[in-house]
Amino acid sequence: MKVGLVIRQFDPGRGGAERWTYQLAEHAVAAGHEVHVVAQQFVSNNVRRLPIIPHALPKAHSPLSLADAAQHEVRKLNLDLIHDMGFGWHFDILQPHFGSWRAQFERKLLPLPAWLRVAKRALSRVAPRYQALDRLAWLQYADHRRLVLALSKLVARDLERVQGWPMERCKLIYNGVDLIRYTPENRDEVRSAVRRRVNVDDRTQLVLFVAHNFALKGLATAIRAVAMQRQANRPVRLLVLGSGRPGPYRRLARKLGAEDAVQFLGKVEDSAPFYGAADVFVLPTWYDSCSLSLLEAMASGLPSITSSHNGAGELISHGGDGFVIDDPGDADALAGHLETLTDPETHARISVAGRRLAERYPLAGNYRAVMDLWANTVGRVRRAA
């Protein structure tokens, strides 16, 4: 099959959507598909290694101009199927990795003061960028003959509520995880070395946070919860991986008297050793369509705490194979679960159960499901003119 993948940046080092798309291309090529990638930016080393056919788009100044450039490109390629990751409007399958942008926008407002929420909502109705996003969303969801791949029930509900997208045209496929790369065996292999590297002894509870968008993914809540633990004289350290700006969060930790309990490592090439070294993973996110980092943590046997605003949290049985807090801003609840996980028996039980849950969502199975969807979609979905 001659397949086109549309994404802004074809770069597995950037984030979840980009890494997932790159791995989808790898699996599709291995399955014998001819893979065309339409993107603004390619990472040259990876493009040379992977036998795809790249199509570079010109620099676009708005989401709408990027989508327009993408549709002009894919129309020329005579593809059997177009799979768009949420950036264009000419496709057979749309997979909005970020979910509904309006739903995400509303959830990002939740931690803000009421007056600021009102101001930002008003701005979103008149600012050119927001108007372009609304126009793009209208183009994406105007034709109900096409198919949308939702990463979680959370996303499907948002698309029905915000975009009026019919549930029968929405296919649910949760993200998958590499069960070989992310494994409890890493704990035995790397735990001591990584903890020495970050200067954490075995008596200290090492809490791991992995995300690039610190505000959206709830880093402030994680810092407050760790500060509560420190105030109760419990040995704890929060290790933050990601390319977000640490300055505001260092100041928050300092204000709470926990500056020495929060350590920022920035962007790392391989997160697997840190999952192996940590004691708990936290992601009290305000919005995540289906967090790959949560699945990676559970696959690593790392007990995990997330929020009900994370699509991947739908998979967790609260208290059974992980913990889910209802309010991403509830630092007290998060601190309580951190305390619960200091009990060795509870920690071991959640570790084993989380790994078993992750094993139900293998990465290879995820890509097989997507490629099966391709086969069932070709010839059935009529693209918008």
Phi, psi and omega per residue, in radians:
M1 nan 2.498 3.110
K2 -1.703 1.836 -2.967
V3 -1.985 2.447 3.042
G4 -1.966 2.261 3.060
L5 -1.907 2.252 -3.114
V6 -2.004 2.160 3.111
I7 -2.688 2.701 -3.110
R8 -1.141 -0.870 -3.100
Q9 -2.282 2.162 3.122
F10 -1.615 1.469 -2.987
D11 -2.608 1.817 -3.096
P12 -1.162 -0.191 -3.127
G13 -1.551 -0.073 -3.020
R14 -1.467 -0.884 -3.044
G15 -3.054 -2.961 -3.029
G16 -1.076 -0.874 -3.094
A17 -1.115 -0.741 -3.122
E18 -1.174 -0.739 3.126
R19 -1.149 -0.749 3.136
W20 -1.071 -0.750 -3.110
T21 -1.152 -0.703 3.110
Y22 -1.083 -0.767 -3.139
Q23 -1.202 -0.587 3.036
L24 -1.062 -0.758 3.106
A25 -1.051 -0.737 3.100
E26 -1.026 -0.845 -3.114
H27 -1.161 -0.665 -3.124
A28 -1.168 -0.717 3.087
V29 -1.102 -0.774 3.124
A30 -1.081 -0.522 3.132
A31 -1.443 -0.007 3.062
G32 1.678 0.128 3.111
H33 -1.401 2.603 2.978
E34 -1.537 1.990 -2.973
V35 -1.876 2.092 3.025
H36 -1.830 2.320 3.108
V37 -2.031 2.161 3.122
V38 -1.886 2.026 -3.050
A39 -2.707 2.820 3.070
Q40 -1.352 -0.613 -3.024
Q41 -2.408 2.395 3.066
F42 -2.134 2.503 3.017
V43 -1.526 1.988 -2.904
S44 -1.005 -0.766 -3.096
N45 -1.069 -0.730 -3.131
N46 -1.228 -0.644 3.128
V47 -1.131 -0.713 3.130
R48 -1.136 -0.588 -3.089
R49 -1.356 -0.551 -3.037
L50 -1.782 2.193 -3.077
P51 -1.369 1.138 3.013
I52 -1.775 3.006 3.041
I53 -1.945 1.843 -3.068
P54 -1.470 2.542 3.065
H55 -2.305 1.832 -3.059
A56 -1.454 2.333 3.094
L57 -1.643 2.627 3.054
P58 -1.182 2.789 3.113
K59 -1.096 2.289 -3.122
A60 -1.965 2.534 -3.080
H61 -1.715 -0.042 3.097
S62 -2.664 2.772 3.093
P63 -1.016 -0.597 -3.111
L64 -1.245 -0.694 3.120
S65 -1.206 -0.598 3.057
L66 -1.114 -0.791 3.140
A67 -1.100 -0.677 3.130
D68 -1.141 -0.752 3.104
A69 -1.097 -0.688 3.138
A70 -1.122 -0.742 -3.106
Q71 -1.190 -0.604 3.072
H72 -1.109 -0.674 -3.122
E73 -1.235 -0.857 -3.057
V74 -1.186 -0.510 3.117
R75 -1.095 -0.469 -3.090
K76 -1.418 -0.214 -2.896
L77 -1.651 -0.140 3.134
N78 0.922 0.917 -3.078
L79 -1.475 2.635 3.042
D80 -1.314 -0.542 -3.104
L81 -2.711 2.442 3.095
I82 -2.024 2.140 -3.141
H83 -2.023 1.914 -3.067
D84 -1.800 2.374 -3.072
M85 -1.552 0.214 3.058
G86 2.053 0.185 -3.015
F87 -1.970 -0.267 -3.101
G88 -2.137 -3.062 -3.129
W89 -2.267 0.025 3.104
H90 -1.964 1.801 -2.995
F91 -2.805 2.944 2.926
D92 -1.733 -0.704 3.120
I93 -2.191 2.250 3.054
L94 -1.902 2.233 3.093
Q95 -2.160 1.523 -3.094
P96 -1.327 1.635 -3.073
H97 -1.031 -0.500 -3.129
F98 -1.605 0.068 -3.122
G99 1.286 -2.630 3.077
S100 -1.421 2.170 -3.077
W101 -1.143 -0.602 3.127
R102 -1.185 -0.707 3.099
A103 -1.122 -0.738 3.096
Q104 -1.100 -0.725 3.118
F105 -1.024 -0.782 -3.129
E106 -1.131 -0.695 -3.127
R107 -1.246 -0.538 3.083
K108 -1.147 -0.399 -3.139
L109 -1.382 -0.344 -2.977
L110 -0.986 -0.712 -3.127
P111 -1.363 -0.060 -3.069
L112 -1.497 2.763 3.026
P113 -1.052 2.657 -3.061
A114 -0.985 -0.730 -3.093
W115 -1.130 -0.619 -3.120
L116 -1.292 -0.582 3.070
R117 -1.083 -0.759 3.132
V118 -1.076 -0.775 -3.113
A119 -1.118 -0.758 -3.115
K120 -1.196 -0.636 3.083
R121 -1.107 -0.740 3.122
A122 -1.098 -0.742 3.128
L123 -1.095 -0.668 -3.086
S124 -1.131 -0.327 -3.136
R125 -1.487 -0.252 -3.070
V126 -2.169 -0.360 -3.089
A127 -1.188 2.374 -3.092
P128 -0.975 -0.699 -3.113
R129 -1.104 -0.772 -3.128
Y130 -1.184 -0.654 3.092
Q131 -1.109 -0.656 3.100
A132 -1.148 -0.693 3.106
L133 -1.135 -0.695 3.099
D134 -1.133 -0.720 3.120
R135 -1.128 -0.742 3.110
L136 -1.079 -0.767 3.129
A137 -1.073 -0.687 3.101
W138 -1.076 -0.752 3.125
L139 -1.138 -0.666 -3.109
Q140 -1.192 -0.648 -2.996
Y141 -1.911 0.250 -3.109
A142 -1.347 -0.560 -3.054
D143 -1.797 1.849 -3.071
H144 -1.367 0.043 3.061
R145 -1.396 -0.327 -3.131
R146 -1.436 3.118 -3.022
L147 -2.143 2.412 3.078
V148 -1.998 2.305 3.092
L149 -1.754 1.981 -3.132
A150 -1.721 2.418 -3.123
L151 -1.429 -0.170 -3.115
S152 -2.898 2.905 3.043
K153 -1.139 -0.564 3.079
L154 -0.968 -0.829 -3.137
V155 -1.152 -0.785 -3.125
A156 -1.037 -0.758 3.127
R157 -1.126 -0.714 3.124
D158 -1.085 -0.753 -3.114
L159 -1.167 -0.624 3.087
E160 -1.192 -0.753 -3.074
R161 -1.279 -0.776 -3.016
V162 -1.554 -0.724 -3.035
Q163 -1.800 -0.126 -3.085
G164 1.203 0.446 -3.085
W165 -1.367 2.260 -3.094
P166 -1.209 2.349 -3.079
M167 -1.078 -0.518 -3.124
E168 -1.226 -0.252 3.074
R169 -1.793 0.360 -3.125
C170 -2.112 2.106 3.120
K171 -1.787 2.224 -3.106
L172 -1.663 2.075 3.020
I173 -2.408 1.920 3.103
Y174 -1.208 2.744 3.048
N175 -1.057 2.738 3.048
G176 -1.989 2.944 -3.077
V177 -2.344 2.547 3.104
D178 -1.321 1.805 -3.032
L179 -1.362 -0.182 3.087
I180 -1.582 -0.785 3.121
R181 -1.201 -0.692 -3.140
Y182 -1.849 1.809 -3.003
T183 -2.553 2.611 3.082
P184 -1.060 -0.349 3.126
E185 -1.095 -0.428 3.097
N186 -1.068 -0.513 -3.120
R187 -1.038 -0.795 3.138
D188 -1.204 -0.575 -3.019
E189 -1.421 -0.656 -2.953
V190 -2.133 -0.173 -2.996
R191 -0.928 -0.941 -3.053
S192 -1.110 -0.751 -3.080
A193 -1.154 -0.763 -3.119
V194 -1.194 -0.696 3.133
R195 -1.155 -0.611 3.038
R196 -1.132 -0.681 -3.129
R197 -1.056 -0.674 -3.107
V198 -1.725 0.128 3.038
N199 1.061 0.898 3.099
V200 -2.158 2.177 3.140
D201 -1.495 3.025 -3.056
D202 -1.227 -0.315 -3.140
R203 -1.408 -0.285 -3.091
T204 -1.579 2.323 3.057
Q205 -1.328 1.989 -3.131
L206 -1.645 1.988 -3.089
V207 -1.805 2.260 -3.057
L208 -1.914 2.369 3.070
F209 -2.225 2.178 -3.106
V210 -2.216 1.969 3.115
A211 -3.030 2.760 3.068
H212 -1.702 -0.637 3.141
N213 -1.620 1.595 -3.021
F214 -1.079 -0.709 -3.100
A215 -1.167 -0.879 -3.081
L216 -1.122 -0.632 -3.028
K217 -1.560 0.078 2.935
G218 1.516 0.515 -3.132
L219 -1.085 -0.631 -3.138
A220 -1.042 -0.715 3.111
T221 -1.129 -0.724 3.122
A222 -1.074 -0.721 3.129
I223 -1.145 -0.731 3.132
R224 -1.104 -0.699 3.139
A225 -1.147 -0.731 3.114
V226 -1.152 -0.683 3.102
A227 -1.076 -0.665 3.082
M228 -1.084 -0.708 3.112
Q229 -1.118 -0.713 3.116
R230 -1.137 -0.700 3.122
Q231 -1.114 -0.455 3.088
A232 -1.558 0.209 3.098
N233 1.092 0.591 3.054
R234 -1.745 2.292 -3.130
P235 -1.234 2.039 -3.079
V236 -2.624 2.585 3.057
R237 -2.429 2.355 3.065
L238 -1.787 2.126 3.127
L239 -1.868 2.133 -3.034
V240 -1.930 2.111 3.058
L241 -1.933 2.325 3.121
G242 2.550 2.853 -3.018
S243 -1.670 0.265 3.102
G244 -1.207 2.946 3.133
R245 -1.405 2.049 -3.061
P246 -1.371 -0.345 -3.004
G247 -0.851 -0.977 -3.115
P248 -1.062 -0.527 -3.080
Y249 -1.455 -0.519 2.981
R250 -1.124 -0.707 3.130
R251 -1.152 -0.676 3.091
L252 -1.098 -0.792 3.134
A253 -1.084 -0.697 3.127
R254 -1.124 -0.744 3.134
K255 -1.069 -0.595 -3.103
L256 -1.562 0.045 3.130
G257 1.288 0.450 -3.091
A258 -2.242 0.476 -3.079
E259 -1.018 -0.687 -3.112
D260 -1.356 -0.048 3.141
A261 -1.735 0.013 -3.115
V262 -2.172 2.195 -3.097
Q263 -2.216 2.257 -3.137
F264 -1.836 2.179 3.105
L265 -1.842 -0.099 -3.117
G266 1.276 -2.804 -3.134
K267 -1.343 2.304 3.120
V268 -2.067 2.626 -3.125
E269 -1.237 -0.627 -3.055
D270 -2.373 2.011 -3.119
S271 -1.504 -0.263 -3.026
A272 -0.958 -0.778 3.141
P273 -1.076 -0.523 -3.120
F274 -1.315 -0.594 3.007
Y275 -1.085 -0.656 3.135
G276 -1.212 -0.506 -3.076
A277 -1.537 -0.419 -3.028
A278 -1.399 2.910 3.080
D279 -1.813 -0.511 -3.112
V280 -2.562 2.523 3.015
F281 -1.931 2.355 3.120
V282 -2.225 2.415 3.041
L283 -2.605 1.355 -3.138
P284 -1.404 1.049 -2.940
T285 -1.262 2.561 3.037
W286 -1.436 -0.374 3.041
Y287 -2.902 2.282 3.002
D288 -2.739 2.174 -3.078
S289 -1.118 -0.723 3.074
C290 -3.017 1.634 -2.949
S291 -1.148 2.101 3.032
L292 -1.179 -0.655 -3.095
S293 -1.125 -0.599 3.083
L294 -1.125 -0.779 3.115
L295 -1.120 -0.665 3.109
E296 -1.118 -0.723 3.129
A297 -1.098 -0.824 -3.131
M298 -1.138 -0.680 3.090
A299 -1.087 -0.509 3.120
S300 -1.419 0.025 -3.097
G301 1.294 0.413 -3.112
L302 -1.708 1.970 3.112
P303 -0.938 2.361 -2.950
S304 -2.238 2.574 3.097
I305 -2.233 2.196 3.091
T306 -2.384 -2.928 -3.117
S307 -2.057 2.898 3.110
S308 -1.259 -0.084 3.076
H309 -1.561 0.126 3.103
N310 -1.874 2.103 3.135
G311 -0.990 -0.600 3.119
A312 -1.181 -0.375 3.098
G313 -1.141 -0.335 3.080
E314 -1.082 -0.431 -3.077
L315 -1.394 -0.325 -2.999
I316 -1.537 2.353 2.946
S317 -1.572 1.917 -3.012
H318 -0.993 2.159 -3.130
G319 1.476 -0.173 -3.139
G320 -1.709 -1.032 3.116
D321 -2.135 0.290 3.106
G322 2.878 -3.004 3.132
F323 -2.305 2.474 3.124
V324 -2.242 2.097 3.086
I325 -1.654 2.490 -3.089
D326 -1.282 -0.661 -3.086
D327 -1.898 1.996 -3.134
P328 -1.068 -0.289 3.124
G329 -1.641 0.050 -3.066
D330 -1.476 1.484 -3.139
A331 -1.169 -0.535 3.106
D332 -1.079 -0.795 3.123
A333 -1.104 -0.736 3.134
L334 -1.110 -0.759 3.115
A335 -1.097 -0.649 3.123
G336 -1.103 -0.707 3.119
H337 -1.234 -0.608 3.043
L338 -1.053 -0.742 3.116
E339 -1.120 -0.743 3.125
T340 -1.014 -0.658 -3.072
L341 -1.405 0.028 2.987
T342 -1.389 -0.244 3.075
D343 -1.315 2.113 -3.046
P344 -1.013 -0.703 -3.114
E345 -1.175 -0.750 3.108
T346 -1.119 -0.773 3.134
H347 -1.013 -0.819 -3.113
A348 -1.122 -0.727 -3.131
R349 -1.107 -0.817 -3.138
I350 -1.165 -0.633 3.123
S351 -1.038 -0.879 -3.126
V352 -1.143 -0.771 -3.111
A353 -1.148 -0.671 3.114
G354 -1.122 -0.703 3.096
R355 -1.098 -0.763 3.134
R356 -1.078 -0.660 3.092
L357 -1.120 -0.805 -3.138
A358 -1.063 -0.586 -3.119
E359 -1.127 -0.298 3.076
R360 -1.369 -0.158 -3.080
Y361 -2.260 1.087 -3.140
P362 -1.221 2.583 -3.103
L363 -1.054 -0.773 -3.121
A364 -1.069 -0.682 3.106
G365 -1.135 -0.636 3.108
N366 -1.065 -0.817 -3.119
Y367 -1.256 -0.575 3.056
R368 -1.088 -0.731 3.132
A369 -1.087 -0.697 3.127
V370 -1.161 -0.774 -3.122
M371 -1.228 -0.528 2.990
D372 -1.110 -0.660 3.098
L373 -1.124 -0.673 3.059
W374 -0.987 -0.877 -3.080
A375 -1.063 -0.644 -3.125
N376 -1.403 -0.229 -3.075
T377 -1.666 -0.580 -3.106
V378 -1.009 2.229 3.112
G379 1.519 -0.162 -3.113
R380 -1.876 -0.549 -3.080
V381 -1.692 2.137 3.079
R382 -1.635 2.167 -3.113
R383 -1.274 2.643 3.078
A384 -1.144 2.487 -3.136
A385 -1.232 nan nan
